[in-house]
Amino acid sequence: MADQEQADIRLALARLRQEHEDYDAAINAMITTGCDALRIQRMKKKKLAIKDKMSSIEDQIVPDIIA
C-alpha cells in the first residue's frame, strides 16, 4: 500500500473516530435532557454504523495474520 494511500486511510479513520465521539457526546446530552427515546435510538444506530466503518478501515490498515 502506498504511503499516501495509507495516510488517507488513517485520516479517514481519525475523522470517523471524532464523529463517533461527537455522537457519543450528543447522545449523552440527549439522555440527560430527557429527549425523545426514538431520537436517541436513531442516534445510537448512526453511531453504530460509524463504528462498523471504523472497524472496516482498521482491518485495511492491520490485516489479519494467521500464524
mmCIF file as Biopython writes it, N, C-alpha, C and O atoms, coordinates in Angstrom:
data_model
#
loop_
_atom_site.group_PDB
_atom_site.id
_atom_site.type_symbol
_atom_site.label_atom_id
_atom_site.label_alt_id
_atom_site.label_comp_id
_atom_site.label_asym_id
_atom_site.label_entity_id
_atom_site.label_seq_id
_atom_site.pdbx_PDB_ins_code
_atom_site.Cartn_x
_atom_site.Cartn_y
_atom_site.Cartn_z
_atom_site.occupancy
_atom_site.B_iso_or_equiv
_atom_site.auth_seq_id
_atom_site.auth_asym_id
_atom_site.pdbx_PDB_model_num
ATOM 1   N N  . MET A ? 1  ? 0.863   -1.173  0.000  1.0 0.0 1  A 1 
ATOM 2   C CA . MET A ? 1  ? 0.000   0.000   0.000  1.0 0.0 1  A 1 
ATOM 3   C C  . MET A ? 1  ? 0.910   1.237   0.000  1.0 0.0 1  A 1 
ATOM 4   O O  . MET A ? 1  ? 1.876   1.305   0.760  1.0 0.0 1  A 1 
ATOM 5   N N  . ALA A ? 2  ? 0.595   2.199   -0.848 1.0 0.0 2  A 1 
ATOM 6   C CA . ALA A ? 2  ? 1.390   3.412   -0.963 1.0 0.0 2  A 1 
ATOM 7   C C  . ALA A ? 2  ? 1.272   4.267   0.301  1.0 0.0 2  A 1 
ATOM 8   O O  . ALA A ? 2  ? 0.264   4.217   1.005  1.0 0.0 2  A 1 
ATOM 9   N N  . ASP A ? 3  ? 2.305   5.041   0.572  1.0 0.0 3  A 1 
ATOM 10  C CA . ASP A ? 3  ? 2.307   5.882   1.773  1.0 0.0 3  A 1 
ATOM 11  C C  . ASP A ? 3  ? 1.162   6.879   1.769  1.0 0.0 3  A 1 
ATOM 12  O O  . ASP A ? 3  ? 0.520   7.099   2.796  1.0 0.0 3  A 1 
ATOM 13  N N  . GLN A ? 4  ? 0.903   7.486   0.609  1.0 0.0 4  A 1 
ATOM 14  C CA . GLN A ? 4  ? -0.177  8.468   0.521  1.0 0.0 4  A 1 
ATOM 15  C C  . GLN A ? 4  ? -1.536  7.818   0.759  1.0 0.0 4  A 1 
ATOM 16  O O  . GLN A ? 4  ? -2.400  8.384   1.428  1.0 0.0 4  A 1 
ATOM 17  N N  . GLU A ? 5  ? -1.708  6.642   0.211  1.0 0.0 5  A 1 
ATOM 18  C CA . GLU A ? 5  ? -2.974  5.918   0.394  1.0 0.0 5  A 1 
ATOM 19  C C  . GLU A ? 5  ? -3.175  5.553   1.861  1.0 0.0 5  A 1 
ATOM 20  O O  . GLU A ? 5  ? -4.280  5.677   2.390  1.0 0.0 5  A 1 
ATOM 21  N N  . GLN A ? 6  ? -2.112  5.106   2.511  1.0 0.0 6  A 1 
ATOM 22  C CA . GLN A ? 6  ? -2.215  4.750   3.929  1.0 0.0 6  A 1 
ATOM 23  C C  . GLN A ? 6  ? -2.489  5.999   4.769  1.0 0.0 6  A 1 
ATOM 24  O O  . GLN A ? 6  ? -3.249  5.936   5.736  1.0 0.0 6  A 1 
ATOM 25  N N  . ALA A ? 7  ? -1.883  7.121   4.416  1.0 0.0 7  A 1 
ATOM 26  C CA . ALA A ? 7  ? -2.130  8.367   5.141  1.0 0.0 7  A 1 
ATOM 27  C C  . ALA A ? 7  ? -3.586  8.799   4.978  1.0 0.0 7  A 1 
ATOM 28  O O  . ALA A ? 7  ? -4.202  9.276   5.932  1.0 0.0 7  A 1 
ATOM 29  N N  . ASP A ? 8  ? -4.136  8.637   3.784  1.0 0.0 8  A 1 
ATOM 30  C CA . ASP A ? 8  ? -5.544  8.982   3.543  1.0 0.0 8  A 1 
ATOM 31  C C  . ASP A ? 8  ? -6.472  8.095   4.365  1.0 0.0 8  A 1 
ATOM 32  O O  . ASP A ? 8  ? -7.470  8.563   4.912  1.0 0.0 8  A 1 
ATOM 33  N N  . ILE A ? 9  ? -6.134  6.822   4.446  1.0 0.0 9  A 1 
ATOM 34  C CA . ILE A ? 9  ? -6.953  5.891   5.220  1.0 0.0 9  A 1 
ATOM 35  C C  . ILE A ? 9  ? -6.901  6.251   6.703  1.0 0.0 9  A 1 
ATOM 36  O O  . ILE A ? 9  ? -7.927  6.238   7.382  1.0 0.0 9  A 1 
ATOM 37  N N  . ARG A ? 10 ? -5.723  6.569   7.199  1.0 0.0 10 A 1 
ATOM 38  C CA . ARG A ? 10 ? -5.585  6.949   8.610  1.0 0.0 10 A 1 
ATOM 39  C C  . ARG A ? 10 ? -6.328  8.250   8.916  1.0 0.0 10 A 1 
ATOM 40  O O  . ARG A ? 10 ? -6.904  8.405   9.992  1.0 0.0 10 A 1 
ATOM 41  N N  . LEU A ? 11 ? -6.309  9.179   7.964  1.0 0.0 11 A 1 
ATOM 42  C CA . LEU A ? 11 ? -7.049  10.432  8.136  1.0 0.0 11 A 1 
ATOM 43  C C  . LEU A ? 11 ? -8.553  10.167  8.190  1.0 0.0 11 A 1 
ATOM 44  O O  . LEU A ? 11 ? -9.258  10.732  9.026  1.0 0.0 11 A 1 
ATOM 45  N N  . ALA A ? 12 ? -9.033  9.317   7.308  1.0 0.0 12 A 1 
ATOM 46  C CA . ALA A ? 12 ? -10.457 8.960   7.318  1.0 0.0 12 A 1 
ATOM 47  C C  . ALA A ? 12 ? -10.834 8.294   8.633  1.0 0.0 12 A 1 
ATOM 48  O O  . ALA A ? 12 ? -11.910 8.543   9.178  1.0 0.0 12 A 1 
ATOM 49  N N  . LEU A ? 13 ? -9.946  7.447   9.141  1.0 0.0 13 A 1 
ATOM 50  C CA . LEU A ? 13 ? -10.199 6.774   10.419 1.0 0.0 13 A 1 
ATOM 51  C C  . LEU A ? 13 ? -10.256 7.787   11.557 1.0 0.0 13 A 1 
ATOM 52  O O  . LEU A ? 13 ? -11.111 7.688   12.436 1.0 0.0 13 A 1 
ATOM 53  N N  . ALA A ? 14 ? -9.358  8.749   11.542 1.0 0.0 14 A 1 
ATOM 54  C CA . ALA A ? 14 ? -9.354  9.779   12.587 1.0 0.0 14 A 1 
ATOM 55  C C  . ALA A ? 14 ? -10.637 10.602  12.541 1.0 0.0 14 A 1 
ATOM 56  O O  . ALA A ? 14 ? -11.199 10.941  13.583 1.0 0.0 14 A 1 
ATOM 57  N N  . ARG A ? 15 ? -11.096 10.918  11.347 1.0 0.0 15 A 1 
ATOM 58  C CA . ARG A ? 15 ? -12.352 11.672  11.216 1.0 0.0 15 A 1 
ATOM 59  C C  . ARG A ? 15 ? -13.534 10.866  11.744 1.0 0.0 15 A 1 
ATOM 60  O O  . ARG A ? 15 ? -14.404 11.405  12.428 1.0 0.0 15 A 1 
ATOM 61  N N  . LEU A ? 16 ? -13.561 9.586   11.426 1.0 0.0 16 A 1 
ATOM 62  C CA . LEU A ? 16 ? -14.647 8.737   11.916 1.0 0.0 16 A 1 
ATOM 63  C C  . LEU A ? 16 ? -14.613 8.610   13.436 1.0 0.0 16 A 1 
ATOM 64  O O  . LEU A ? 16 ? -15.660 8.601   14.084 1.0 0.0 16 A 1 
ATOM 65  N N  . ARG A ? 17 ? -13.417 8.512   14.002 1.0 0.0 17 A 1 
ATOM 66  C CA . ARG A ? 17 ? -13.310 8.443   15.459 1.0 0.0 17 A 1 
ATOM 67  C C  . ARG A ? 17 ? -13.844 9.717   16.106 1.0 0.0 17 A 1 
ATOM 68  O O  . ARG A ? 17 ? -14.527 9.661   17.129 1.0 0.0 17 A 1 
ATOM 69  N N  . GLN A ? 18 ? -13.533 10.861  15.507 1.0 0.0 18 A 1 
ATOM 70  C CA . GLN A ? 18 ? -14.029 12.121  16.037 1.0 0.0 18 A 1 
ATOM 71  C C  . GLN A ? 18 ? -15.555 12.199  15.927 1.0 0.0 18 A 1 
ATOM 72  O O  . GLN A ? 18 ? -16.235 12.642  16.852 1.0 0.0 18 A 1 
ATOM 73  N N  . GLU A ? 19 ? -16.071 11.763  14.788 1.0 0.0 19 A 1 
ATOM 74  C CA . GLU A ? 19 ? -17.523 11.763  14.595 1.0 0.0 19 A 1 
ATOM 75  C C  . GLU A ? 19 ? -18.195 10.822  15.597 1.0 0.0 19 A 1 
ATOM 76  O O  . GLU A ? 19 ? -19.266 11.131  16.119 1.0 0.0 19 A 1 
ATOM 77  N N  . HIS A ? 20 ? -17.572 9.683   15.862 1.0 0.0 20 A 1 
ATOM 78  C CA . HIS A ? 20 ? -18.100 8.720   16.827 1.0 0.0 20 A 1 
ATOM 79  C C  . HIS A ? 20 ? -18.156 9.348   18.216 1.0 0.0 20 A 1 
ATOM 80  O O  . HIS A ? 20 ? -19.142 9.185   18.936 1.0 0.0 20 A 1 
ATOM 81  N N  . GLU A ? 21 ? -17.099 10.063  18.590 1.0 0.0 21 A 1 
ATOM 82  C CA . GLU A ? 21 ? -17.076 10.739  19.893 1.0 0.0 21 A 1 
ATOM 83  C C  . GLU A ? 21 ? -18.133 11.836  19.959 1.0 0.0 21 A 1 
ATOM 84  O O  . GLU A ? 21 ? -18.760 12.036  20.999 1.0 0.0 21 A 1 
ATOM 85  N N  . ASP A ? 22 ? -18.331 12.546  18.849 1.0 0.0 22 A 1 
ATOM 86  C CA . ASP A ? 22 ? -19.347 13.593  18.804 1.0 0.0 22 A 1 
ATOM 87  C C  . ASP A ? 22 ? -20.748 13.008  19.004 1.0 0.0 22 A 1 
ATOM 88  O O  . ASP A ? 22 ? -21.563 13.565  19.739 1.0 0.0 22 A 1 
ATOM 89  N N  . TYR A ? 23 ? -21.011 11.894  18.351 1.0 0.0 23 A 1 
ATOM 90  C CA . TYR A ? 23 ? -22.308 11.236  18.521 1.0 0.0 23 A 1 
ATOM 91  C C  . TYR A ? 23 ? -22.480 10.779  19.968 1.0 0.0 23 A 1 
ATOM 92  O O  . TYR A ? 23 ? -23.568 10.893  20.532 1.0 0.0 23 A 1 
ATOM 93  N N  . ASP A ? 24 ? -21.406 10.264  20.567 1.0 0.0 24 A 1 
ATOM 94  C CA . ASP A ? 24 ? -21.472 9.810   21.949 1.0 0.0 24 A 1 
ATOM 95  C C  . ASP A ? 24 ? -21.827 10.968  22.877 1.0 0.0 24 A 1 
ATOM 96  O O  . ASP A ? 24 ? -22.672 10.826  23.760 1.0 0.0 24 A 1 
ATOM 97  N N  . ALA A ? 25 ? -21.180 12.112  22.674 1.0 0.0 25 A 1 
ATOM 98  C CA . ALA A ? 25 ? -21.471 13.283  23.499 1.0 0.0 25 A 1 
ATOM 99  C C  . ALA A ? 25 ? -22.906 13.762  23.275 1.0 0.0 25 A 1 
ATOM 100 O O  . ALA A ? 25 ? -23.596 14.134  24.225 1.0 0.0 25 A 1 
ATOM 101 N N  . ALA A ? 26 ? -23.346 13.752  22.030 1.0 0.0 26 A 1 
ATOM 102 C CA . ALA A ? 26 ? -24.705 14.200  21.724 1.0 0.0 26 A 1 
ATOM 103 C C  . ALA A ? 26 ? -25.740 13.272  22.348 1.0 0.0 26 A 1 
ATOM 104 O O  . ALA A ? 26 ? -26.752 13.727  22.881 1.0 0.0 26 A 1 
ATOM 105 N N  . ILE A ? 27 ? -25.483 11.980  22.278 1.0 0.0 27 A 1 
ATOM 106 C CA . ILE A ? 27 ? -26.414 11.010  22.857 1.0 0.0 27 A 1 
ATOM 107 C C  . ILE A ? 27 ? -26.492 11.201  24.370 1.0 0.0 27 A 1 
ATOM 108 O O  . ILE A ? 27 ? -27.581 11.195  24.946 1.0 0.0 27 A 1 
ATOM 109 N N  . ASN A ? 28 ? -25.343 11.370  25.008 1.0 0.0 28 A 1 
ATOM 110 C CA . ASN A ? 28 ? -25.345 11.582  26.459 1.0 0.0 28 A 1 
ATOM 111 C C  . ASN A ? 28 ? -26.102 12.857  26.832 1.0 0.0 28 A 1 
ATOM 112 O O  . ASN A ? 28 ? -26.830 12.879  27.824 1.0 0.0 28 A 1 
ATOM 113 N N  . ALA A ? 29 ? -25.931 13.915  26.042 1.0 0.0 29 A 1 
ATOM 114 C CA . ALA A ? 29 ? -26.652 15.160  26.306 1.0 0.0 29 A 1 
ATOM 115 C C  . ALA A ? 29 ? -28.154 14.961  26.115 1.0 0.0 29 A 1 
ATOM 116 O O  . ALA A ? 29 ? -28.956 15.491  26.885 1.0 0.0 29 A 1 
ATOM 117 N N  . MET A ? 30 ? -28.529 14.204  25.098 1.0 0.0 30 A 1 
ATOM 118 C CA . MET A ? 30 ? -29.945 13.950  24.851 1.0 0.0 30 A 1 
ATOM 119 C C  . MET A ? 30 ? -30.564 13.146  25.989 1.0 0.0 30 A 1 
ATOM 120 O O  . MET A ? 30 ? -31.710 13.378  26.372 1.0 0.0 30 A 1 
ATOM 121 N N  . ILE A ? 31 ? -29.799 12.201  26.524 1.0 0.0 31 A 1 
ATOM 122 C CA . ILE A ? 31 ? -30.304 11.377  27.624 1.0 0.0 31 A 1 
ATOM 123 C C  . ILE A ? 31 ? -30.502 12.229  28.875 1.0 0.0 31 A 1 
ATOM 124 O O  . ILE A ? 31 ? -31.516 12.099  29.561 1.0 0.0 31 A 1 
ATOM 125 N N  . THR A ? 32 ? -29.535 13.102  29.174 1.0 0.0 32 A 1 
ATOM 126 C CA . THR A ? 32 ? -29.643 13.912  30.391 1.0 0.0 32 A 1 
ATOM 127 C C  . THR A ? 32 ? -30.750 14.950  30.299 1.0 0.0 32 A 1 
ATOM 128 O O  . THR A ? 32 ? -31.321 15.336  31.319 1.0 0.0 32 A 1 
ATOM 129 N N  . THR A ? 33 ? -31.064 15.410  29.085 1.0 0.0 33 A 1 
ATOM 130 C CA . THR A ? 33 ? -32.126 16.404  28.943 1.0 0.0 33 A 1 
ATOM 131 C C  . THR A ? 33 ? -33.502 15.764  28.788 1.0 0.0 33 A 1 
ATOM 132 O O  . THR A ? 33 ? -34.513 16.465  28.751 1.0 0.0 33 A 1 
ATOM 133 N N  . GLY A ? 34 ? -33.543 14.433  28.697 1.0 0.0 34 A 1 
ATOM 134 C CA . GLY A ? 34 ? -34.830 13.749  28.593 1.0 0.0 34 A 1 
ATOM 135 C C  . GLY A ? 34 ? -35.436 13.833  27.204 1.0 0.0 34 A 1 
ATOM 136 O O  . GLY A ? 34 ? -36.649 13.983  27.053 1.0 0.0 34 A 1 
ATOM 137 N N  . CYS A ? 35 ? -34.606 13.738  26.215 1.0 0.0 35 A 1 
ATOM 138 C CA . CYS A ? 35 ? -35.068 13.805  24.822 1.0 0.0 35 A 1 
ATOM 139 C C  . CYS A ? 35 ? -35.885 12.552  24.478 1.0 0.0 35 A 1 
ATOM 140 O O  . CYS A ? 35 ? -35.880 11.564  25.213 1.0 0.0 35 A 1 
ATOM 141 N N  . ASP A ? 36 ? -36.573 12.624  23.362 1.0 0.0 36 A 1 
ATOM 142 C CA . ASP A ? 36 ? -37.406 11.538  22.864 1.0 0.0 36 A 1 
ATOM 143 C C  . ASP A ? 36 ? -36.562 10.268  22.675 1.0 0.0 36 A 1 
ATOM 144 O O  . ASP A ? 36 ? -35.478 10.321  22.094 1.0 0.0 36 A 1 
ATOM 145 N N  . ALA A ? 37 ? -37.055 9.149   23.160 1.0 0.0 37 A 1 
ATOM 146 C CA . ALA A ? 37 ? -36.327 7.884   23.093 1.0 0.0 37 A 1 
ATOM 147 C C  . ALA A ? 37 ? -36.089 7.436   21.654 1.0 0.0 37 A 1 
ATOM 148 O O  . ALA A ? 37 ? -35.067 6.811   21.366 1.0 0.0 37 A 1 
ATOM 149 N N  . LEU A ? 38 ? -37.002 7.740   20.759 1.0 0.0 38 A 1 
ATOM 150 C CA . LEU A ? 38 ? -36.845 7.358   19.355 1.0 0.0 38 A 1 
ATOM 151 C C  . LEU A ? 38 ? -35.667 8.097   18.722 1.0 0.0 38 A 1 
ATOM 152 O O  . LEU A ? 38 ? -34.907 7.506   17.955 1.0 0.0 38 A 1 
ATOM 153 N N  . ARG A ? 39 ? -35.512 9.369   19.034 1.0 0.0 39 A 1 
ATOM 154 C CA . ARG A ? 39 ? -34.375 10.136  18.515 1.0 0.0 39 A 1 
ATOM 155 C C  . ARG A ? 39 ? -33.058 9.593   19.045 1.0 0.0 39 A 1 
ATOM 156 O O  . ARG A ? 39 ? -32.074 9.492   18.313 1.0 0.0 39 A 1 
ATOM 157 N N  . ILE A ? 40 ? -33.053 9.246   20.319 1.0 0.0 40 A 1 
ATOM 158 C CA . ILE A ? 40 ? -31.841 8.679   20.916 1.0 0.0 40 A 1 
ATOM 159 C C  . ILE A ? 40 ? -31.490 7.366   20.237 1.0 0.0 40 A 1 
ATOM 160 O O  . ILE A ? 40 ? -30.323 7.105   19.946 1.0 0.0 40 A 1 
ATOM 161 N N  . GLN A ? 41 ? -32.479 6.555   19.989 1.0 0.0 41 A 1 
ATOM 162 C CA . GLN A ? 41 ? -32.251 5.266   19.331 1.0 0.0 41 A 1 
ATOM 163 C C  . GLN A ? 41 ? -31.696 5.460   17.924 1.0 0.0 41 A 1 
ATOM 164 O O  . GLN A ? 41 ? -30.803 4.722   17.509 1.0 0.0 41 A 1 
ATOM 165 N N  . ARG A ? 42 ? -32.202 6.428   17.194 1.0 0.0 42 A 1 
ATOM 166 C CA . ARG A ? 42 ? -31.690 6.716   15.847 1.0 0.0 42 A 1 
ATOM 167 C C  . ARG A ? 42 ? -30.230 7.168   15.901 1.0 0.0 42 A 1 
ATOM 168 O O  . ARG A ? 42 ? -29.420 6.768   15.064 1.0 0.0 42 A 1 
ATOM 169 N N  . MET A ? 43 ? -29.903 7.993   16.877 1.0 0.0 43 A 1 
ATOM 170 C CA . MET A ? 43 ? -28.521 8.453   17.030 1.0 0.0 43 A 1 
ATOM 171 C C  . MET A ? 43 ? -27.598 7.274   17.361 1.0 0.0 43 A 1 
ATOM 172 O O  . MET A ? 43 ? -26.467 7.204   16.879 1.0 0.0 43 A 1 
ATOM 173 N N  . LYS A ? 44 ? -28.090 6.366   18.179 1.0 0.0 44 A 1 
ATOM 174 C CA . LYS A ? 44 ? -27.283 5.204   18.532 1.0 0.0 44 A 1 
ATOM 175 C C  . LYS A ? 44 ? -27.039 4.322   17.310 1.0 0.0 44 A 1 
ATOM 176 O O  . LYS A ? 44 ? -25.959 3.747   17.168 1.0 0.0 44 A 1 
ATOM 177 N N  . LYS A ? 45 ? -28.025 4.212   16.433 1.0 0.0 45 A 1 
ATOM 178 C CA . LYS A ? 45 ? -27.854 3.430   15.206 1.0 0.0 45 A 1 
ATOM 179 C C  . LYS A ? 45 ? -26.795 4.062   14.304 1.0 0.0 45 A 1 
ATOM 180 O O  . LYS A ? 45 ? -25.967 3.362   13.722 1.0 0.0 45 A 1 
ATOM 181 N N  . LYS A ? 46 ? -26.829 5.386   14.194 1.0 0.0 46 A 1 
ATOM 182 C CA . LYS A ? 46 ? -25.831 6.088   13.386 1.0 0.0 46 A 1 
ATOM 183 C C  . LYS A ? 46 ? -24.446 5.899   13.983 1.0 0.0 46 A 1 
ATOM 184 O O  . LYS A ? 46 ? -23.472 5.699   13.257 1.0 0.0 46 A 1 
ATOM 185 N N  . LYS A ? 47 ? -24.361 5.963   15.300 1.0 0.0 47 A 1 
ATOM 186 C CA . LYS A ? 47 ? -23.087 5.778   15.987 1.0 0.0 47 A 1 
ATOM 187 C C  . LYS A ? 47 ? -22.552 4.371   15.727 1.0 0.0 47 A 1 
ATOM 188 O O  . LYS A ? 47 ? -21.354 4.197   15.504 1.0 0.0 47 A 1 
ATOM 189 N N  . LEU A ? 48 ? -23.417 3.384   15.755 1.0 0.0 48 A 1 
ATOM 190 C CA . LEU A ? 48 ? -23.016 2.009   15.499 1.0 0.0 48 A 1 
ATOM 191 C C  . LEU A ? 48 ? -22.541 1.829   14.059 1.0 0.0 48 A 1 
ATOM 192 O O  . LEU A ? 48 ? -21.580 1.101   13.809 1.0 0.0 48 A 1 
ATOM 193 N N  . ALA A ? 49 ? -23.207 2.484   13.117 1.0 0.0 49 A 1 
ATOM 194 C CA . ALA A ? 49 ? -22.786 2.405   11.715 1.0 0.0 49 A 1 
ATOM 195 C C  . ALA A ? 49 ? -21.391 2.999   11.540 1.0 0.0 49 A 1 
ATOM 196 O O  . ALA A ? 49 ? -20.586 2.483   10.766 1.0 0.0 49 A 1 
ATOM 197 N N  . ILE A ? 50 ? -21.109 4.071   12.250 1.0 0.0 50 A 1 
ATOM 198 C CA . ILE A ? 50 ? -19.788 4.681   12.188 1.0 0.0 50 A 1 
ATOM 199 C C  . ILE A ? 50 ? -18.751 3.727   12.774 1.0 0.0 50 A 1 
ATOM 200 O O  . ILE A ? 50 ? -17.650 3.601   12.240 1.0 0.0 50 A 1 
ATOM 201 N N  . LYS A ? 51 ? -19.095 3.066   13.851 1.0 0.0 51 A 1 
ATOM 202 C CA . LYS A ? 51 ? -18.168 2.104   14.458 1.0 0.0 51 A 1 
ATOM 203 C C  . LYS A ? 51 ? -17.874 0.959   13.489 1.0 0.0 51 A 1 
ATOM 204 O O  . LYS A ? 51 ? -16.740 0.487   13.413 1.0 0.0 51 A 1 
ATOM 205 N N  . ASP A ? 52 ? -18.887 0.514   12.754 1.0 0.0 52 A 1 
ATOM 206 C CA . ASP A ? 52 ? -18.677 -0.538  11.758 1.0 0.0 52 A 1 
ATOM 207 C C  . ASP A ? 52 ? -17.720 -0.071  10.666 1.0 0.0 52 A 1 
ATOM 208 O O  . ASP A ? 52 ? -16.858 -0.833  10.228 1.0 0.0 52 A 1 
ATOM 209 N N  . LYS A ? 53 ? -17.869 1.183   10.222 1.0 0.0 53 A 1 
ATOM 210 C CA . LYS A ? 53 ? -16.956 1.739   9.216  1.0 0.0 53 A 1 
ATOM 211 C C  . LYS A ? 53 ? -15.543 1.808   9.768  1.0 0.0 53 A 1 
ATOM 212 O O  . LYS A ? 53 ? -14.578 1.514   9.063  1.0 0.0 53 A 1 
ATOM 213 N N  . MET A ? 54 ? -15.423 2.201   11.042 1.0 0.0 54 A 1 
ATOM 214 C CA . MET A ? 54 ? -14.105 2.276   11.662 1.0 0.0 54 A 1 
ATOM 215 C C  . MET A ? 54 ? -13.451 0.894   11.703 1.0 0.0 54 A 1 
ATOM 216 O O  . MET A ? 54 ? -12.260 0.767   11.422 1.0 0.0 54 A 1 
ATOM 217 N N  . SER A ? 55 ? -14.203 -0.118  12.042 1.0 0.0 55 A 1 
ATOM 218 C CA . SER A ? 55 ? -13.664 -1.478  12.092 1.0 0.0 55 A 1 
ATOM 219 C C  . SER A ? 55 ? -13.202 -1.933  10.719 1.0 0.0 55 A 1 
ATOM 220 O O  . SER A ? 55 ? -12.165 -2.585  10.588 1.0 0.0 55 A 1 
ATOM 221 N N  . SER A ? 56 ? -13.963 -1.592  9.711  1.0 0.0 56 A 1 
ATOM 222 C CA . SER A ? 56 ? -13.605 -1.963  8.347  1.0 0.0 56 A 1 
ATOM 223 C C  . SER A ? 56 ? -12.286 -1.299  7.924  1.0 0.0 56 A 1 
ATOM 224 O O  . SER A ? 56 ? -11.424 -1.937  7.319  1.0 0.0 56 A 1 
ATOM 225 N N  . ILE A ? 57 ? -12.150 -0.028  8.248  1.0 0.0 57 A 1 
ATOM 226 C CA . ILE A ? 57 ? -10.924 0.690   7.889  1.0 0.0 57 A 1 
ATOM 227 C C  . ILE A ? 57 ? -9.739  0.157   8.693  1.0 0.0 57 A 1 
ATOM 228 O O  . ILE A ? 57 ? -8.640  0.019   8.156  1.0 0.0 57 A 1 
ATOM 229 N N  . GLU A ? 58 ? -9.951  -0.142  9.966  1.0 0.0 58 A 1 
ATOM 230 C CA . GLU A ? 58 ? -8.875  -0.697  10.784 1.0 0.0 58 A 1 
ATOM 231 C C  . GLU A ? 58 ? -8.413  -2.041  10.231 1.0 0.0 58 A 1 
ATOM 232 O O  . GLU A ? 58 ? -7.226  -2.359  10.304 1.0 0.0 58 A 1 
ATOM 233 N N  . ASP A ? 59 ? -9.321  -2.824  9.684  1.0 0.0 59 A 1 
ATOM 234 C CA . ASP A ? 59 ? -8.947  -4.103  9.069  1.0 0.0 59 A 1 
ATOM 235 C C  . ASP A ? 59 ? -8.088  -3.887  7.831  1.0 0.0 59 A 1 
ATOM 236 O O  . ASP A ? 59 ? -7.232  -4.718  7.524  1.0 0.0 59 A 1 
ATOM 237 N N  . GLN A ? 60 ? -8.300  -2.790  7.115  1.0 0.0 60 A 1 
ATOM 238 C CA . GLN A ? 60 ? -7.475  -2.481  5.949  1.0 0.0 60 A 1 
ATOM 239 C C  . GLN A ? 60 ? -6.054  -2.111  6.378  1.0 0.0 60 A 1 
ATOM 240 O O  . GLN A ? 60 ? -5.082  -2.456  5.706  1.0 0.0 60 A 1 
ATOM 241 N N  . ILE A ? 61 ? -5.951  -1.409  7.498  1.0 0.0 61 A 1 
ATOM 242 C CA . ILE A ? 61 ? -4.644  -0.965  7.967  1.0 0.0 61 A 1 
ATOM 243 C C  . ILE A ? 61 ? -3.849  -2.140  8.539  1.0 0.0 61 A 1 
ATOM 244 O O  . ILE A ? 61 ? -2.678  -2.328  8.208  1.0 0.0 61 A 1 
ATOM 245 N N  . VAL A ? 62 ? -4.494  -2.924  9.394  1.0 0.0 62 A 1 
ATOM 246 C CA . VAL A ? 62 ? -3.831  -4.061  10.035 1.0 0.0 62 A 1 
ATOM 247 C C  . VAL A ? 62 ? -4.564  -5.326  9.606  1.0 0.0 62 A 1 
ATOM 248 O O  . VAL A ? 62 ? -5.558  -5.700  10.227 1.0 0.0 62 A 1 
ATOM 249 N N  . PRO A ? 63 ? -4.092  -5.986  8.563  1.0 0.0 63 A 1 
ATOM 250 C CA . PRO A ? 63 ? -4.776  -7.192  8.118  1.0 0.0 63 A 1 
ATOM 251 C C  . PRO A ? 63 ? -4.574  -8.354  9.092  1.0 0.0 63 A 1 
ATOM 252 O O  . PRO A ? 63 ? -3.579  -8.409  9.815  1.0 0.0 63 A 1 
ATOM 253 N N  . ASP A ? 64 ? -5.528  -9.271  9.098  1.0 0.0 64 A 1 
ATOM 254 C CA . ASP A ? 64 ? -5.426  -10.443 9.962  1.0 0.0 64 A 1 
ATOM 255 C C  . ASP A ? 64 ? -4.292  -11.340 9.454  1.0 0.0 64 A 1 
ATOM 256 O O  . ASP A ? 64 ? -4.193  -11.623 8.260  1.0 0.0 64 A 1 
ATOM 257 N N  . ILE A ? 65 ? -3.447  -11.776 10.380 1.0 0.0 65 A 1 
ATOM 258 C CA . ILE A ? 65 ? -2.353  -12.662 10.022 1.0 0.0 65 A 1 
ATOM 259 C C  . ILE A ? 65 ? -2.587  -13.973 10.741 1.0 0.0 65 A 1 
ATOM 260 O O  . ILE A ? 65 ? -2.668  -14.020 11.969 1.0 0.0 65 A 1 
ATOM 261 N N  . ILE A ? 66 ? -2.693  -15.028 9.970  1.0 0.0 66 A 1 
ATOM 262 C CA . ILE A ? 66 ? -2.895  -16.353 10.539 1.0 0.0 66 A 1 
ATOM 263 C C  . ILE A ? 66 ? -1.525  -16.953 10.760 1.0 0.0 66 A 1 
ATOM 264 O O  . ILE A ? 66 ? -0.762  -17.157 9.815  1.0 0.0 66 A 1 
ATOM 265 N N  . ALA A ? 67 ? -1.220  -17.233 12.012 1.0 0.0 67 A 1 
ATOM 266 C CA . ALA A ? 67 ? 0.118   -17.772 12.320 1.0 0.0 67 A 1 
ATOM 267 C C  . ALA A ? 67 ? 0.048   -19.262 12.535 1.0 0.0 67 A 1 
ATOM 268 O O  . ALA A ? 67 ? 1.069   -19.895 12.804 1.0 0.0 67 A 1 
#
